[in-house]
Amino acid sequence: MAKLYFYYSTMNAGKSTTLLQSSFNYRERGMHTLLLTAAFDDRFGSAKISSRIGLSQEADLFHQGDDLLAHVNGRDAEQKIDCVLVDESQFLTEAQVWQLTDVCDELKIPVLCYGIRTDFQGQLFPGSKALLAWADVLQELKTICHCGSKANMVVRVDQHGEALREGSQVEIGGNERYVSLCRRHFKKIYK
């Protein structure tokens, strides 16, 4: 039985690196992977998954309204797909996560999703909420807070490094915009 996996963490835990390594492992064995990433995150170029340590690979883009079951089915008809890997999976819609369960259940293709669990205010992203509910396997990728404790929250900062308490749920950025914190340090910001 093919399974839906959700690998989640805060920023800077190596999600994209782990995804690219998983894809490499499949390809090294002569198998074919389909990589998907959010269309609006083009920090490292369009249609590409890149890690901070310099690894990258071309990927198909997904938009909010895309039917991912149809997309995977079409790509599988062109060339057999052995695994689907989704970066930035927090940006999936609930409907798209449901479609990915169909990729597993109907097409018998495993799906590995990598994303952030909560936003800078501690609220679940829609894609993460659905993945936490429906994934067969949940795996936390760990990173650490500046105090050395496990970081399980993320905070958005301004150009001066000051934590922001308000704003839209989605704002693309990296180390210059987000800092991973333990819950204790996160709570100090939101008191």
Backbone as JSON Lines, residues from 0, in Angstrom:
{"i":0,"aa":"M","n":[0.84,-1.18,0.0],"ca":[0.0,0.0,0.0],"c":[0.89,1.25,0.0]}
{"i":1,"aa":"A","n":[0.64,2.15,-0.93],"ca":[1.35,3.42,-0.97],"c":[0.85,4.3,0.16]}
{"i":2,"aa":"K","n":[1.74,5.08,0.74],"ca":[1.37,5.92,1.88],"c":[1.62,7.39,1.59]}
{"i":3,"aa":"L","n":[0.89,8.22,2.36],"ca":[1.1,9.66,2.36],"c":[1.9,10.0,3.6]}
{"i":4,"aa":"Y","n":[3.05,10.64,3.41],"ca":[3.95,11.02,4.49],"c":[3.95,12.54,4.63]}
{"i":5,"aa":"F","n":[4.01,13.01,5.87],"ca":[4.18,14.44,6.12],"c":[5.37,14.64,7.03]}
{"i":6,"aa":"Y","n":[6.43,15.23,6.47],"ca":[7.62,15.59,7.21],"c":[7.52,17.08,7.49]}
{"i":7,"aa":"Y","n":[7.39,17.44,8.77],"ca":[7.15,18.83,9.11],"c":[8.2,19.34,10.09]}
{"i":8,"aa":"S","n":[8.37,20.64,10.1],"ca":[9.31,21.27,11.02],"c":[9.12,22.78,10.96]}
{"i":9,"aa":"T","n":[10.02,23.47,11.63],"ca":[10.1,24.92,11.51],"c":[11.06,25.22,10.35]}
{"i":10,"aa":"M","n":[11.43,26.48,10.21],"ca":[12.42,26.87,9.2],"c":[13.77,26.29,9.59]}
{"i":11,"aa":"N","n":[14.59,26.07,8.57],"ca":[16.0,25.7,8.73],"c":[16.24,24.33,9.35]}
{"i":12,"aa":"A","n":[15.33,23.41,9.13],"ca":[15.52,22.05,9.64],"c":[16.03,21.09,8.57]}
{"i":13,"aa":"G","n":[16.15,21.56,7.33],"ca":[16.65,20.7,6.26],"c":[15.58,19.96,5.49]}
{"i":14,"aa":"K","n":[14.37,20.51,5.44],"ca":[13.28,19.82,4.73],"c":[13.6,19.63,3.25]}
{"i":15,"aa":"S","n":[14.02,20.7,2.58],"ca":[14.32,20.6,1.14],"c":[15.52,19.7,0.89]}
{"i":16,"aa":"T","n":[16.51,19.75,1.75],"ca":[17.68,18.87,1.62],"c":[17.25,17.41,1.73]}
{"i":17,"aa":"T","n":[16.41,17.11,2.71],"ca":[15.92,15.74,2.91],"c":[15.09,15.28,1.71]}
{"i":18,"aa":"L","n":[14.25,16.16,1.19],"ca":[13.43,15.85,0.01],"c":[14.35,15.51,-1.17]}
{"i":19,"aa":"L","n":[15.33,16.36,-1.43],"ca":[16.23,16.14,-2.57],"c":[17.04,14.87,-2.39]}
{"i":20,"aa":"Q","n":[17.44,14.55,-1.17],"ca":[18.16,13.29,-0.91],"c":[17.25,12.1,-1.18]}
{"i":21,"aa":"S","n":[15.99,12.19,-0.76],"ca":[15.03,11.1,-1.02],"c":[14.85,10.89,-2.52]}
{"i":22,"aa":"S","n":[14.7,11.98,-3.26],"ca":[14.57,11.88,-4.71],"c":[15.81,11.23,-5.33]}
{"i":23,"aa":"F","n":[16.98,11.65,-4.88],"ca":[18.23,11.07,-5.37],"c":[18.27,9.56,-5.12]}
{"i":24,"aa":"N","n":[17.85,9.14,-3.93],"ca":[17.86,7.71,-3.59],"c":[16.99,6.91,-4.56]}
{"i":25,"aa":"Y","n":[15.79,7.42,-4.89],"ca":[14.94,6.75,-5.88],"c":[15.62,6.69,-7.24]}
{"i":26,"aa":"R","n":[16.13,7.85,-7.7],"ca":[16.73,7.92,-9.03],"c":[17.99,7.05,-9.13]}
{"i":27,"aa":"E","n":[18.74,6.95,-8.04],"ca":[19.94,6.12,-8.02],"c":[19.6,4.65,-8.27]}
{"i":28,"aa":"R","n":[18.39,4.27,-7.94],"ca":[17.94,2.88,-8.13],"c":[17.15,2.71,-9.44]}
{"i":29,"aa":"G","n":[17.24,3.71,-10.32],"ca":[16.59,3.62,-11.63],"c":[15.11,3.94,-11.61]}
{"i":30,"aa":"M","n":[14.63,4.52,-10.53],"ca":[13.21,4.88,-10.4],"c":[13.03,6.35,-10.75]}
{"i":31,"aa":"H","n":[11.77,6.72,-11.0],"ca":[11.45,8.09,-11.4],"c":[10.62,8.79,-10.33]}
{"i":32,"aa":"T","n":[11.02,10.0,-10.01],"ca":[10.28,10.81,-9.04],"c":[9.66,12.0,-9.74]}
{"i":33,"aa":"L","n":[8.58,12.47,-9.16],"ca":[7.95,13.72,-9.59],"c":[8.04,14.67,-8.42]}
{"i":34,"aa":"L","n":[8.72,15.79,-8.63],"ca":[8.87,16.81,-7.59],"c":[7.89,17.94,-7.85]}
{"i":35,"aa":"L","n":[7.22,18.39,-6.81],"ca":[6.27,19.5,-6.89],"c":[6.64,20.55,-5.86]}
{"i":36,"aa":"T","n":[6.46,21.82,-6.23],"ca":[6.67,22.91,-5.28],"c":[5.7,24.05,-5.59]}
{"i":37,"aa":"A","n":[5.47,24.89,-4.59],"ca":[4.52,25.99,-4.72],"c":[4.97,26.99,-5.78]}
{"i":38,"aa":"A","n":[4.04,27.39,-6.64],"ca":[4.36,28.27,-7.76],"c":[4.81,29.65,-7.32]}
{"i":39,"aa":"F","n":[4.29,30.16,-6.22],"ca":[4.6,31.55,-5.85],"c":[5.9,31.71,-5.07]}
{"i":40,"aa":"D","n":[6.57,30.63,-4.7],"ca":[7.85,30.74,-4.0],"c":[8.97,30.59,-5.03]}
{"i":41,"aa":"D","n":[9.45,31.71,-5.55],"ca":[10.48,31.68,-6.58],"c":[11.8,32.29,-6.11]}
{"i":42,"aa":"R","n":[12.07,32.19,-4.82],"ca":[13.3,32.75,-4.27],"c":[14.54,32.18,-4.93]}
{"i":43,"aa":"F","n":[14.51,30.93,-5.35],"ca":[15.69,30.28,-5.92],"c":[15.5,29.99,-7.4]}
{"i":44,"aa":"G","n":[14.53,30.66,-8.03],"ca":[14.21,30.42,-9.43],"c":[12.91,29.67,-9.54]}
{"i":45,"aa":"S","n":[12.24,29.87,-10.65],"ca":[10.95,29.21,-10.87],"c":[11.15,27.74,-11.21]}
{"i":46,"aa":"A","n":[10.23,26.92,-10.75],"ca":[10.21,25.48,-11.05],"c":[11.49,24.78,-10.58]}
{"i":47,"aa":"K","n":[11.89,25.1,-9.35],"ca":[13.1,24.5,-8.8],"c":[12.96,24.36,-7.29]}
{"i":48,"aa":"I","n":[13.44,23.25,-6.76],"ca":[13.56,23.06,-5.32],"c":[15.04,23.19,-4.99]}
{"i":49,"aa":"S","n":[15.36,24.1,-4.08],"ca":[16.74,24.34,-3.7],"c":[16.88,24.29,-2.19]}
{"i":50,"aa":"S","n":[18.01,23.78,-1.74],"ca":[18.29,23.76,-0.3],"c":[19.34,24.81,0.01]}
{"i":51,"aa":"R","n":[19.42,25.18,1.26],"ca":[20.41,26.18,1.68],"c":[21.84,25.68,1.53]}
{"i":52,"aa":"I","n":[22.03,24.36,1.46],"ca":[23.39,23.85,1.34],"c":[23.82,23.67,-0.13]}
{"i":53,"aa":"G","n":[22.99,24.13,-1.06],"ca":[23.4,24.18,-2.45],"c":[22.85,23.09,-3.37]}
{"i":54,"aa":"L","n":[22.05,22.19,-2.86],"ca":[21.43,21.17,-3.71],"c":[20.2,21.76,-4.39]}
{"i":55,"aa":"S","n":[19.91,21.32,-5.62],"ca":[18.69,21.77,-6.29],"c":[18.29,20.76,-7.36]}
{"i":56,"aa":"Q","n":[17.01,20.81,-7.71],"ca":[16.47,19.95,-8.76],"c":[15.24,20.62,-9.33]}
{"i":57,"aa":"E","n":[15.03,20.42,-10.62],"ca":[13.84,20.96,-11.29],"c":[12.59,20.32,-10.7]}
{"i":58,"aa":"A","n":[11.5,21.08,-10.68],"ca":[10.24,20.58,-10.11],"c":[9.06,21.16,-10.9]}
{"i":59,"aa":"D","n":[7.97,20.45,-10.88],"ca":[6.72,20.98,-11.42],"c":[6.13,21.93,-10.38]}
{"i":60,"aa":"L","n":[5.45,22.95,-10.85],"ca":[4.82,23.92,-9.96],"c":[3.38,23.56,-9.69]}
{"i":61,"aa":"F","n":[2.9,23.8,-8.47],"ca":[1.48,23.68,-8.21],"c":[0.93,25.04,-7.8]}
{"i":62,"aa":"H","n":[-0.27,25.31,-8.29],"ca":[-1.02,26.52,-7.96],"c":[-2.21,26.12,-7.1]}
{"i":63,"aa":"Q","n":[-2.81,27.06,-6.43],"ca":[-3.93,26.79,-5.52],"c":[-5.06,25.98,-6.16]}
{"i":64,"aa":"G","n":[-5.4,26.23,-7.4],"ca":[-6.54,25.55,-8.02],"c":[-6.21,24.28,-8.77]}
{"i":65,"aa":"D","n":[-4.96,23.87,-8.81],"ca":[-4.57,22.7,-9.6],"c":[-5.13,21.41,-9.03]}
{"i":66,"aa":"D","n":[-5.47,20.49,-9.92],"ca":[-5.89,19.14,-9.54],"c":[-4.65,18.27,-9.56]}
{"i":67,"aa":"L","n":[-4.12,17.95,-8.41],"ca":[-2.86,17.21,-8.33],"c":[-3.01,15.75,-8.7]}
{"i":68,"aa":"L","n":[-4.17,15.16,-8.47],"ca":[-4.4,13.79,-8.92],"c":[-4.31,13.73,-10.44]}
{"i":69,"aa":"A","n":[-4.97,14.65,-11.12],"ca":[-4.93,14.69,-12.59],"c":[-3.5,14.95,-13.08]}
{"i":70,"aa":"H","n":[-2.8,15.84,-12.41],"ca":[-1.43,16.18,-12.81],"c":[-0.52,14.96,-12.67]}
{"i":71,"aa":"V","n":[-0.57,14.3,-11.53],"ca":[0.28,13.12,-11.33],"c":[-0.12,12.01,-12.28]}
{"i":72,"aa":"N","n":[-1.41,11.8,-12.49],"ca":[-1.89,10.77,-13.41],"c":[-1.36,11.03,-14.82]}
{"i":73,"aa":"G","n":[-1.39,12.3,-15.25],"ca":[-0.88,12.66,-16.57],"c":[0.61,12.42,-16.7]}
{"i":74,"aa":"R","n":[1.37,12.82,-15.7],"ca":[2.82,12.62,-15.73],"c":[3.17,11.12,-15.65]}
{"i":75,"aa":"D","n":[2.36,10.35,-14.89],"ca":[2.58,8.9,-14.77],"c":[2.31,8.21,-16.11]}
{"i":76,"aa":"A","n":[1.37,8.74,-16.88],"ca":[1.08,8.17,-18.2],"c":[2.25,8.4,-19.17]}
{"i":77,"aa":"E","n":[2.97,9.52,-19.0],"ca":[4.13,9.82,-19.83],"c":[5.31,8.93,-19.48]}
{"i":78,"aa":"Q","n":[5.55,8.77,-18.18],"ca":[6.64,7.95,-17.66],"c":[6.26,7.51,-16.26]}
{"i":79,"aa":"K","n":[6.4,6.22,-15.99],"ca":[5.99,5.69,-14.69],"c":[6.64,6.49,-13.55]}
{"i":80,"aa":"I","n":[5.8,6.96,-12.62],"ca":[6.27,7.69,-11.46],"c":[6.31,6.73,-10.28]}
{"i":81,"aa":"D","n":[7.45,6.64,-9.61],"ca":[7.6,5.75,-8.46],"c":[7.37,6.45,-7.13]}
{"i":82,"aa":"C","n":[7.5,7.78,-7.11],"ca":[7.28,8.53,-5.88],"c":[7.04,10.0,-6.23]}
{"i":83,"aa":"V","n":[6.1,10.62,-5.51],"ca":[5.85,12.05,-5.64],"c":[6.39,12.71,-4.38]}
{"i":84,"aa":"L","n":[7.16,13.79,-4.55],"ca":[7.73,14.54,-3.43],"c":[7.28,15.98,-3.54]}
{"i":85,"aa":"V","n":[6.68,16.5,-2.46],"ca":[6.09,17.84,-2.47],"c":[6.82,18.73,-1.47]}
{"i":86,"aa":"D","n":[7.43,19.81,-1.97],"ca":[8.07,20.79,-1.11],"c":[7.08,21.92,-0.84]}
{"i":87,"aa":"E","n":[7.26,22.61,0.27],"ca":[6.37,23.72,0.65],"c":[4.91,23.25,0.74]}
{"i":88,"aa":"S","n":[4.72,22.06,1.29],"ca":[3.38,21.45,1.32],"c":[2.39,22.19,2.21]}
{"i":89,"aa":"Q","n":[2.86,23.1,3.06],"ca":[1.93,23.9,3.85],"c":[1.05,24.76,2.95]}
{"i":90,"aa":"F","n":[1.48,25.01,1.71],"ca":[0.72,25.85,0.79],"c":[-0.28,25.06,-0.05]}
{"i":91,"aa":"L","n":[-0.38,23.76,0.16],"ca":[-1.43,22.97,-0.49],"c":[-2.79,23.39,0.07]}
{"i":92,"aa":"T","n":[-3.82,23.22,-0.73],"ca":[-5.18,23.4,-0.22],"c":[-5.65,22.08,0.38]}
{"i":93,"aa":"E","n":[-6.72,22.14,1.14],"ca":[-7.31,20.92,1.68],"c":[-7.69,19.97,0.55]}
{"i":94,"aa":"A","n":[-8.27,20.5,-0.52],"ca":[-8.66,19.68,-1.67],"c":[-7.44,19.0,-2.3]}
{"i":95,"aa":"Q","n":[-6.32,19.71,-2.38],"ca":[-5.12,19.11,-2.96],"c":[-4.55,18.01,-2.09]}
{"i":96,"aa":"V","n":[-4.62,18.15,-0.78],"ca":[-4.17,17.08,0.1],"c":[-5.06,15.85,-0.11]}
{"i":97,"aa":"W","n":[-6.36,16.07,-0.24],"ca":[-7.29,14.96,-0.53],"c":[-6.9,14.28,-1.84]}
{"i":98,"aa":"Q","n":[-6.55,15.08,-2.86],"ca":[-6.12,14.53,-4.14],"c":[-4.85,13.7,-3.98]}
{"i":99,"aa":"L","n":[-3.95,14.14,-3.12],"ca":[-2.73,13.37,-2.88],"c":[-3.01,12.04,-2.17]}
{"i":100,"aa":"T","n":[-4.05,12.01,-1.34],"ca":[-4.45,10.72,-0.76],"c":[-4.94,9.79,-1.87]}
{"i":101,"aa":"D","n":[-5.6,10.36,-2.89],"ca":[-6.04,9.56,-4.04],"c":[-4.85,9.06,-4.87]}
{"i":102,"aa":"V","n":[-3.78,9.87,-4.96],"ca":[-2.57,9.41,-5.65],"c":[-2.07,8.14,-4.97]}
{"i":103,"aa":"C","n":[-2.08,8.11,-3.65],"ca":[-1.65,6.91,-2.91],"c":[-2.64,5.77,-3.08]}
{"i":104,"aa":"D","n":[-3.93,6.07,-2.86],"ca":[-4.94,5.01,-2.8],"c":[-5.34,4.47,-4.16]}
{"i":105,"aa":"E","n":[-5.43,5.33,-5.16],"ca":[-5.88,4.91,-6.49],"c":[-4.73,4.59,-7.44]}
{"i":106,"aa":"L","n":[-3.69,5.44,-7.44],"ca":[-2.57,5.24,-8.36],"c":[-1.47,4.38,-7.75]}
{"i":107,"aa":"K","n":[-1.56,4.15,-6.43],"ca":[-0.58,3.31,-5.7],"c":[0.83,3.9,-5.77]}
{"i":108,"aa":"I","n":[0.92,5.23,-5.7],"ca":[2.2,5.92,-5.72],"c":[2.38,6.59,-4.36]}
{"i":109,"aa":"P","n":[3.5,6.34,-3.68],"ca":[3.74,7.03,-2.4],"c":[3.96,8.52,-2.62]}
{"i":110,"aa":"V","n":[3.52,9.31,-1.63],"ca":[3.67,10.77,-1.68],"c":[4.36,11.23,-0.4]}
{"i":111,"aa":"L","n":[5.47,11.94,-0.56],"ca":[6.23,12.47,0.56],"c":[6.11,13.99,0.55]}
{"i":112,"aa":"C","n":[5.46,14.55,1.56],"ca":[5.25,15.99,1.66],"c":[6.16,16.57,2.73]}
{"i":113,"aa":"Y","n":[6.73,17.72,2.44],"ca":[7.64,18.41,3.36],"c":[7.14,19.83,3.54]}
{"i":114,"aa":"G","n":[6.96,20.26,4.79],"ca":[6.47,21.61,4.99],"c":[6.54,22.07,6.43]}
{"i":115,"aa":"I","n":[6.11,23.29,6.61],"ca":[6.07,23.92,7.92],"c":[4.7,23.65,8.52]}
{"i":116,"aa":"R","n":[4.67,23.34,9.79],"ca":[3.4,23.03,10.47],"c":[2.59,24.3,10.75]}
{"i":117,"aa":"T","n":[3.22,25.31,11.38],"ca":[2.48,26.5,11.78],"c":[3.13,27.76,11.25]}
{"i":118,"aa":"D","n":[2.33,28.82,11.18],"ca":[2.83,30.11,10.72],"c":[3.49,30.88,11.85]}
{"i":119,"aa":"F","n":[3.85,32.14,11.6],"ca":[4.57,32.95,12.58],"c":[3.72,33.36,13.78]}
{"i":120,"aa":"Q","n":[2.4,33.09,13.72],"ca":[1.52,33.37,14.85],"c":[1.1,32.09,15.57]}
{"i":121,"aa":"G","n":[1.7,30.97,15.17],"ca":[1.38,29.7,15.81],"c":[0.12,29.03,15.29]}
{"i":122,"aa":"Q","n":[-0.39,29.47,14.14],"ca":[-1.6,28.9,13.55],"c":[-1.23,27.91,12.45]}
{"i":123,"aa":"L","n":[-2.01,26.83,12.35],"ca":[-1.77,25.84,11.31],"c":[-2.01,26.43,9.93]}
{"i":124,"aa":"F","n":[-1.14,26.06,8.98],"ca":[-1.41,26.35,7.58],"c":[-2.48,25.37,7.1]}
{"i":125,"aa":"P","n":[-3.32,25.74,6.11],"ca":[-4.36,24.83,5.63],"c":[-3.81,23.48,5.14]}
{"i":126,"aa":"G","n":[-2.74,23.51,4.36],"ca":[-2.17,22.25,3.88],"c":[-1.64,21.39,5.01]}
{"i":127,"aa":"S","n":[-0.99,22.03,5.97],"ca":[-0.44,21.28,7.12],"c":[-1.55,20.69,7.97]}
{"i":128,"aa":"K","n":[-2.63,21.44,8.15],"ca":[-3.77,20.94,8.93],"c":[-4.33,19.67,8.3]}
{"i":129,"aa":"A","n":[-4.52,19.69,6.98],"ca":[-5.06,18.52,6.29],"c":[-4.07,17.36,6.32]}
{"i":130,"aa":"L","n":[-2.79,17.65,6.16],"ca":[-1.78,16.59,6.21],"c":[-1.7,15.97,7.59]}
{"i":131,"aa":"L","n":[-1.77,16.78,8.63],"ca":[-1.75,16.24,9.99],"c":[-2.95,15.32,10.23]}
{"i":132,"aa":"A","n":[-4.07,15.63,9.59],"ca":[-5.28,14.81,9.75],"c":[-5.24,13.54,8.91]}
{"i":133,"aa":"W","n":[-4.72,13.58,7.7],"ca":[-4.89,12.49,6.75],"c":[-3.64,11.7,6.4]}
{"i":134,"aa":"A","n":[-2.47,12.18,6.73],"ca":[-1.25,11.45,6.36],"c":[-1.16,10.14,7.12]}
{"i":135,"aa":"D","n":[-0.6,9.14,6.46],"ca":[-0.39,7.84,7.09],"c":[0.77,7.89,8.07]}
{"i":136,"aa":"V","n":[1.77,8.7,7.74],"ca":[2.98,8.77,8.55],"c":[3.31,10.25,8.8]}
{"i":137,"aa":"L","n":[3.49,10.61,10.07],"ca":[3.89,11.96,10.46],"c":[5.29,11.87,11.04]}
{"i":138,"aa":"Q","n":[6.19,12.74,10.56],"ca":[7.56,12.72,11.05],"c":[8.05,14.15,11.22]}
{"i":139,"aa":"E","n":[8.45,14.48,12.45],"ca":[9.0,15.81,12.7],"c":[10.49,15.82,12.41]}
{"i":140,"aa":"L","n":[10.92,16.81,11.64],"ca":[12.34,17.05,11.42],"c":[12.74,18.15,12.4]}
{"i":141,"aa":"K","n":[13.76,17.91,13.16],"ca":[14.05,18.81,14.28],"c":[15.14,19.81,13.95]}
{"i":142,"aa":"T","n":[15.0,20.99,14.56],"ca":[16.03,22.02,14.56],"c":[16.03,22.65,15.94]}
{"i":143,"aa":"I","n":[16.96,23.55,16.19],"ca":[17.08,24.07,17.55],"c":[16.9,25.58,17.62]}
{"i":144,"aa":"C","n":[16.44,26.01,18.76],"ca":[16.3,27.41,19.14],"c":[17.68,27.95,19.53]}
{"i":145,"aa":"H","n":[17.83,29.25,19.61],"ca":[19.1,29.85,20.04],"c":[19.5,29.43,21.45]}
{"i":146,"aa":"C","n":[18.53,28.95,22.25],"ca":[18.85,28.51,23.62],"c":[19.3,27.06,23.67]}
{"i":147,"aa":"G","n":[19.21,26.35,22.56],"ca":[19.61,24.95,22.52],"c":[18.47,23.97,22.63]}
{"i":148,"aa":"S","n":[17.26,24.45,22.98],"ca":[16.08,23.58,23.05],"c":[15.56,23.31,21.64]}
{"i":149,"aa":"K","n":[14.72,22.28,21.53],"ca":[14.1,21.98,20.24],"c":[13.22,23.16,19.81]}
{"i":150,"aa":"A","n":[13.4,23.62,18.59],"ca":[12.55,24.68,18.04],"c":[11.32,24.04,17.4]}
{"i":151,"aa":"N","n":[10.15,24.47,17.83],"ca":[8.92,23.96,17.23],"c":[7.99,25.08,16.78]}
{"i":152,"aa":"M","n":[8.49,26.32,16.82],"ca":[7.71,27.49,16.39],"c":[8.61,28.34,15.5]}
{"i":153,"aa":"V","n":[7.99,29.23,14.77],"ca":[8.73,30.16,13.92],"c":[8.16,31.56,14.12]}
{"i":154,"aa":"V","n":[9.01,32.56,14.09],"ca":[8.57,33.94,14.24],"c":[9.08,34.73,13.04]}
{"i":155,"aa":"R","n":[8.26,35.66,12.57],"ca":[8.65,36.55,11.47],"c":[9.27,37.8,12.07]}
{"i":156,"aa":"V","n":[10.37,38.26,11.47],"ca":[11.05,39.45,11.96],"c":[11.1,40.51,10.88]}
{"i":157,"aa":"D","n":[11.25,41.77,11.33],"ca":[11.39,42.89,10.37],"c":[12.86,43.06,10.0]}
{"i":158,"aa":"Q","n":[13.18,44.11,9.25],"ca":[14.54,44.34,8.78],"c":[15.53,44.61,9.91]}
{"i":159,"aa":"H","n":[15.02,44.91,11.11],"ca":[15.88,45.16,12.27],"c":[15.97,43.95,13.2]}
{"i":160,"aa":"G","n":[15.35,42.85,12.8],"ca":[15.37,41.65,13.62],"c":[14.34,41.61,14.73]}
{"i":161,"aa":"E","n":[13.41,42.57,14.72],"ca":[12.35,42.63,15.72],"c":[11.18,41.73,15.3]}
{"i":162,"aa":"A","n":[10.65,40.96,16.24],"ca":[9.55,40.04,15.96],"c":[8.28,40.8,15.59]}
{"i":163,"aa":"L","n":[7.59,40.31,14.57],"ca":[6.31,40.88,14.15],"c":[5.19,40.03,14.71]}
{"i":164,"aa":"R","n":[4.12,40.69,15.13],"ca":[2.99,39.97,15.72],"c":[1.79,39.92,14.78]}
{"i":165,"aa":"E","n":[1.8,40.74,13.73],"ca":[0.67,40.81,12.8],"c":[1.18,40.76,11.37]}
{"i":166,"aa":"G","n":[0.26,40.42,10.46],"ca":[0.58,40.37,9.04],"c":[-0.12,39.2,8.38]}
{"i":167,"aa":"S","n":[0.02,39.11,7.07],"ca":[-0.61,38.02,6.34],"c":[0.06,36.7,6.71]}
{"i":168,"aa":"Q","n":[-0.7,35.64,6.58],"ca":[-0.16,34.33,6.96],"c":[1.04,33.96,6.1]}
{"i":169,"aa":"V","n":[1.01,34.32,4.83],"ca":[2.06,33.93,3.9],"c":[2.88,35.14,3.49]}
{"i":170,"aa":"E","n":[4.16,35.07,3.73],"ca":[5.13,36.03,3.23],"c":[6.4,35.24,2.99]}
{"i":171,"aa":"I","n":[6.8,35.16,1.74],"ca":[7.94,34.35,1.37],"c":[9.23,35.0,1.9]}
{"i":172,"aa":"G","n":[10.07,34.18,2.47],"ca":[11.34,34.66,2.98],"c":[12.13,33.54,3.61]}
{"i":173,"aa":"G","n":[13.37,33.85,3.92],"ca":[14.26,32.87,4.53],"c":[14.77,33.36,5.85]}
{"i":174,"aa":"N","n":[16.05,33.18,6.08],"ca":[16.66,33.55,7.36],"c":[16.54,35.03,7.67]}
{"i":175,"aa":"E","n":[16.4,35.86,6.64],"ca":[16.27,37.29,6.88],"c":[14.89,37.67,7.39]}
{"i":176,"aa":"R","n":[13.91,36.78,7.28],"ca":[12.53,37.08,7.68],"c":[11.99,36.18,8.78]}
{"i":177,"aa":"Y","n":[12.6,35.03,9.0],"ca":[12.06,34.06,9.95],"c":[13.15,33.5,10.86]}
{"i":178,"aa":"V","n":[12.75,33.26,12.11],"ca":[13.65,32.67,13.1],"c":[12.89,31.53,13.79]}
{"i":179,"aa":"S","n":[13.54,30.39,13.91],"ca":[12.95,29.25,14.61],"c":[13.21,29.36,16.1]}
{"i":180,"aa":"L","n":[12.16,29.14,16.9],"ca":[12.26,29.28,18.36],"c":[11.6,28.09,19.05]}
{"i":181,"aa":"C","n":[12.02,27.84,20.29],"ca":[11.29,26.9,21.14],"c":[9.98,27.57,21.58]}
{"i":182,"aa":"R","n":[9.07,26.8,22.09],"ca":[7.77,27.34,22.5],"c":[7.93,28.4,23.6]}
{"i":183,"aa":"R","n":[8.85,28.17,24.53],"ca":[9.04,29.11,25.64],"c":[9.44,30.49,25.11]}
{"i":184,"aa":"H","n":[10.38,30.56,24.17],"ca":[10.8,31.86,23.63],"c":[9.73,32.45,22.71]}
{"i":185,"aa":"F","n":[9.01,31.6,21.99],"ca":[7.89,32.07,21.17],"c":[6.83,32.74,22.03]}
{"i":186,"aa":"K","n":[6.5,32.11,23.15],"ca":[5.46,32.65,24.04],"c":[5.85,34.0,24.62]}
{"i":187,"aa":"K","n":[7.12,34.25,24.83],"ca":[7.57,35.54,25.35],"c":[7.24,36.68,24.38]}
{"i":188,"aa":"I","n":[7.23,36.38,23.1],"ca":[6.89,37.38,22.08],"c":[5.4,37.67,22.07]}
{"i":189,"aa":"Y","n":[4.58,36.66,22.3],"ca":[3.13,36.8,22.17],"c":[2.41,37.0,23.5]}
{"i":190,"aa":"K","n":[3.12,37.37,24.57],"ca":[2.47,37.63,25.86],"c":[1.63,38.88,25.78]}
